Amino acid sequence: MWLFCKSGFFSAVRHAENPKLIHVRARFEGDLERLCEVNGLKEITVEHTPGNDYPYRADFLKPVWAAIVCREANEIDYTNFKNAVHDGTSRDQAYMAVWAALRRISE
């Protein structure tokens, strides 16, 4: 699952060794910490793995991850996602590139 939200961009997969966990990865420093903060999670440890495709990682129990996704959905307060996350940074450019690529193949 890819999750694009105001807290950041995340790739979530089943943990390779523990099926009760969701392994969540992020490309941008601070995204996982922000996600935990806005969801009131203090006990989650974010691991920095600079040699990996996604250099920031954390594990969540499946029900906790489901609650996070639900909360993120319930907190939508914008009518245009691109405008809500537009900040002029390289992340903004990456989001727009994803949007443009998906638009191209949908036409």
Beta strands, then each sheet from edge to edge (+ up, - down):
strand 1: 2-5
strand 2: 8-14
strand 3: 21-26
strand 4: 47-48
strand 5: 56-61
sheet 1: 1+ 2- 3+ 5- 4+
end
